[in-house]
Amino acid sequence: MKQQSNPSAEGLNSDKPRWDNWHVRLPNPKDQQKIIDLFQRSGAKTKSDFVRPRLLDESFKIITVDKSAVEYYRKLSQLAAQIQNRHPL
């Protein structure tokens, strides 16, 4: 009788582990929320794209938008454009 192997955390059968499939648990809810927030702010399209640079020690960016400053920058840009139009270089 042929023995069937059951899928495990290491892969389809234990003598050939699958390294392309990773699972990570964050049991602390605060850690989970922090990772979710960082992922959403990162602009990464997938969780893999978000995690890969950290695991491989590559540089990465976290993009933040200060909503309170958006209106200020808009008005400042308008003012700078008005000044430039009045006093061309």
C-alpha positions as CSV (number, residue, x, y, z in Angstrom):
1,M,0.0,0.0,0.0
2,K,1.3,3.5,-0.9
3,Q,1.6,5.9,2.0
4,Q,0.1,9.4,1.3
5,S,1.8,12.4,2.7
6,N,-0.2,15.2,4.2
7,P,0.7,18.9,3.6
8,S,2.5,20.4,6.5
9,A,3.9,23.8,7.5
10,E,7.2,22.8,5.8
11,G,5.7,21.9,2.5
12,L,3.9,19.2,0.6
13,N,6.0,16.5,2.0
14,S,8.7,16.7,4.7
15,D,11.7,15.6,2.6
16,K,11.2,18.5,0.2
17,P,10.4,21.7,2.2
18,R,8.8,24.6,0.3
19,W,10.7,27.8,1.0
20,D,8.5,30.0,-1.1
21,N,5.6,29.7,1.4
22,W,6.0,31.6,4.7
23,H,3.5,32.1,7.6
24,V,4.0,34.5,10.5
25,R,1.9,35.0,13.6
26,L,1.8,38.2,15.6
27,P,-0.1,37.2,18.8
28,N,0.0,40.7,20.3
29,P,-3.0,42.7,18.9
30,K,-1.0,46.0,19.2
31,D,1.8,44.5,17.0
32,Q,-0.8,43.4,14.5
33,Q,-2.4,46.8,14.3
34,K,1.0,48.5,14.0
35,I,2.0,46.2,11.1
36,I,-1.4,46.8,9.4
37,D,-1.0,50.6,9.8
38,L,2.6,50.5,8.4
39,F,1.5,48.3,5.5
40,Q,-1.3,50.7,4.6
41,R,0.9,53.8,4.8
42,S,3.7,52.1,2.8
43,G,1.9,52.2,-0.5
44,A,2.9,48.6,-1.2
45,K,0.4,46.7,-3.4
46,T,0.8,43.4,-1.6
47,K,1.9,42.2,1.8
48,S,4.8,40.3,0.2
49,D,6.0,43.6,-1.4
50,F,5.8,45.2,2.0
51,V,7.6,42.4,4.0
52,R,10.3,41.5,1.4
53,P,12.5,44.6,1.9
54,R,12.5,44.2,5.6
55,L,13.5,40.6,5.6
56,L,16.2,41.2,3.1
57,D,17.5,44.4,4.9
58,E,16.7,46.6,1.9
59,S,15.8,50.2,2.2
60,F,12.1,51.1,2.2
61,K,9.9,54.2,2.6
62,I,6.8,54.9,4.7
63,I,4.7,57.6,3.0
64,T,2.7,59.8,5.2
65,V,0.3,62.6,4.4
66,D,-0.2,65.3,6.9
67,K,-3.8,66.2,6.1
68,S,-3.7,69.3,8.2
69,A,-0.8,70.7,6.1
70,V,-2.3,70.0,2.7
71,E,-4.4,73.2,2.7
72,Y,-1.4,75.2,3.9
73,Y,0.8,73.9,1.1
74,R,-1.9,74.5,-1.5
75,K,-2.2,78.2,-0.4
76,L,1.5,78.6,-0.1
77,S,1.9,77.3,-3.7
78,Q,-0.7,79.7,-4.9
79,L,1.0,82.6,-3.2
80,A,4.4,81.7,-4.6
81,A,2.8,81.5,-8.1
82,Q,1.3,84.9,-7.7
83,I,4.6,86.4,-6.6
84,Q,6.4,84.8,-9.5
85,N,3.9,86.1,-12.0
86,R,4.3,89.7,-10.7
87,H,8.1,89.6,-10.5
88,P,9.4,87.3,-13.3
89,L,13.0,86.5,-13.2
